[in-house]
Amino acid sequence: MTEPVIASKTPFPVEVEAGETYYWCACGRSKDQPFCDGSHKGTGITPVAWQAAKNETVYFCGCKRTNSPPMCDGTHKTLGNL
C-alpha cells in the first residue's frame, strides 16, 4: 500500500447536511479535497464513507494521518516538516 499524501496540515471545515453521505479522500491525491475524486486508483487506499447525523460544521482531516478517520483529531500538529 502507498503512503497517503498530506493534502493540508490543517483540517477542512465543511458544512454538512443531515442524512448525506460524504466520501473522504484518504489518499491525499484528490483535487476535490477533502472529498474523493477517484485519484486513489492503484494506490491501495480507498475513500472513507461518512454520513452526517445533523446539519453542522465538521472538520475533515487534511493531513490524512488521523486516528479517527475521516475527522481531524489534531494529528497534523505532530507532523513537523513532513
Backbone hydrogen bonds, N-H to C=O, Kabsch-Sander energy under -0.5 kcal/mol:
donor,donor_aa,acceptor,acceptor_aa,energy
2,T,43,T,-2.2
5,V,27,C,-3.3
7,A,5,V,-0.8
7,A,62,G,-1.4
8,S,62,G,-1.7
12,F,60,F,-3.1
14,V,58,V,-2.7
16,V,14,V,-0.7
16,V,56,E,-3.0
19,G,52,A,-3.1
20,E,17,E,-2.1
22,Y,50,W,-3.5
24,W,22,Y,-0.7
24,W,48,V,-2.7
25,C,34,P,-2.8
26,A,24,W,-0.5
35,F,32,D,-2.3
36,C,23,Y,-2.6
41,K,38,G,-1.6
43,T,40,H,-2.8
45,I,40,H,-0.5
48,V,24,W,-2.1
49,A,47,P,-0.5
50,W,22,Y,-2.5
52,A,20,E,-2.4
56,E,16,V,-1.3
56,E,54,K,-0.5
58,V,14,V,-2.5
58,V,56,E,-0.5
60,F,12,F,-2.4
60,F,58,V,-0.6
61,C,70,P,-2.8
71,M,68,S,-1.8
72,C,59,Y,-2.8
77,K,74,G,-2.0
78,T,75,T,-2.5
79,L,76,H,-1.1
82,L,79,L,-1.7
